[in-house]
Amino acid sequence: MVTHVSAEVRGDERGALLAFIEEQRGGIRRSVLGLTEEQARSRPSASELSLGGLLKHAAEVEQMWLARARQEAPPVRRDQSNWHESFELVGEETVASQLAHWERVAADTEKFIRSAPSLDDTFPLPPDPWFPPEGQVSLRWLCLHLIRETARHAGHADIVRESLDGRTAFELVALERARG
């Protein structure tokens, strides 16, 4: 862990889960600090991943899971024909536009989780072959999944950023703090 997540107010499970989601979001956001658009779009390692693409993907996945929890259609439909676009900036998309988009998604996630009657409330999983038939998950599961998903990609972002210019997560935390 590169940054510290403060202990929750006693009994505030929602606050604790949301704080850990935000801590992992920070790892991805910091990975693009000080980069040009060209650097954020570049793929400096053997992987196809770019930092701009990881940023976009993390925001899109969070938004998609929130739509599932609300039992709404996801705002962006992905299938085999366009899945790759969830990992790259396309058209007029920029790092700044993706950061602003994710900020709105994060605020929506916070509002939704804080206003839900219970973290034990459930919603159905989609009928995709990788989910159990007629599967249900709780809002608690959703929060834990977002922590896991975002942390996984924050680790990818650490590697991609270090491959770009040698900056490590610790250096990026210091840079973020210096910028205030």
N, C-alpha and C positions, 0 to 999 in steps of 0.2 A: 504494500500500500504506500503510495507516494504522498497522499494527504491524509490528515486525520479526520475521521467522522466523529463529531462530538456525541457523547452518550445522549440517548433520548430522554426527554422528560419522562419520569417514571410512569409507566403504563401507556406511553404513546407509541404503540407498535407501528401505526401508520407513519408517524414522523420518522421513526428509525428506518423503515423501509424506503421511504422517499429520500431520506438523506443519503442512503447508500446508492440509490439510483443516481442521484445528482453527483455524488462523488465520482462515479464511473463516467458519467457524461463529461465531467470536467477533464478527465484524461484524454478523451477524444478531442474536445474543444482546444485544449492546450497543444495538441499535436500539430495544429495548423497555425499557431502563433508565429508571426513574423515571416510567413511564407508568401511568395508570389502565387498568383493563380497557376502559373505554369508549374511551379514546384508542387503545389497541392494536387495537380492533375497527373503528375509524373508517377511512374512505377519503377522505383529504384532498386527493387529486389527481384528475385526470381518469381515472386508472386505477381498476380494481376492487380493486386490491391494498390489503390492510391489513397492519400489522406482525404482528399475531397470526396472520393467515393465512399470511404468508410463513414465519414460524417453524414453524407446523404443517406446511406443505408441504415445507420443507427436511428436517425430521425424517422425514416420511413417505417422501420420495423416497430418502433414504439407507437407510432400513429396507427399502424395496422392492428396491433394488439389492443389498443384502446378501442378501436372500432369493433373488434370482435367482442370485447367485454360489454359494449353497449348493444351488441347484436345488430350492428349496422354493416353495410357494405364498406370495405376499405376504400379510402379516397383514391388510391392508386391500385389498379389491378395488375398483378404480375403473373406471368406464365412463362413457359420455356422461350417464347419469342422475344420477351423483353426483360427477363430476369437480370441479365447483365447490366441493364440500365440502372438497376437499384444500387450498383456499385461504381457508378461513374457519373461525373457531372456532364450533362448534355445540354446542348443549345445554349440558352442564356443563363443557365444555372451557374452560380458562383459560390465561393466559400462564404461570403457575407450573406447571400440569400439563404443558404442552407443553415447557417448559424441562427439567423432570424427565424426561419421556419422551425428549427428544433426548439428555440426558446418558446414559441407559441405552443408547440406540442407538449413540452415539459410543463408549462403552466396548465394546460388542459388535463394532463395526467394528474398533476397535484390536486386540482379542483375535483376531478372525478373520484380519486381515491379518498380524499378527505370528506366528500359528501356522501359516499356510499353508506348505506345503513350498517353494513358489516363486512369485514374482510372475508368472512365465511360465505358471502353471497357467491353464487356460481354462474357460469355462462357456458354454453356448449362450444366444444371445439368444432372446427369445420370438418367436413367429410373427406379430408385429405388422407391418402393411404398411410401416411406416417403417424397419424393420430389414431387412438383406439376408437372403434365404432361407438357412436353415441357418447363420447367422452365429455366430461364436464371438469372444469377447473375453477378454483376460487380466485377472488381478487387478491388474496395473499399469495397464491401461486403466481398470478400475473406479476406482482411486484418482484417476487424472487426470480422469476424468469427474466424480467427486464434487467435486474442486477446482473444475472449470469450472462445474458446476451451482450449487454453493453460492456461488461468487463472483458469479455472475450475479444471484442473488437478494439477496446482500449489497448489491450496487449498487442494486437496486430499493429495499431497505430504507433505504439512505442517503437516497434521494430522498423516500420517504414520510415518514421521520422529519423531515427538514428542512422538508417541507410542513406537518407538524403543529405544530412549535414552533420551527423555525429552528435547532435543534441539528444540528451537523455531526458527521461521524464522528470528527474530531479532538477535539471537545468531549466526545463520549461516551467516548472512550478515557481522557481526563483524569478524567471522572466515575467511570468504573470503577476507575481507580487510586486515586482519593480514597476510594472506599468500601472499598478494601483487599481 
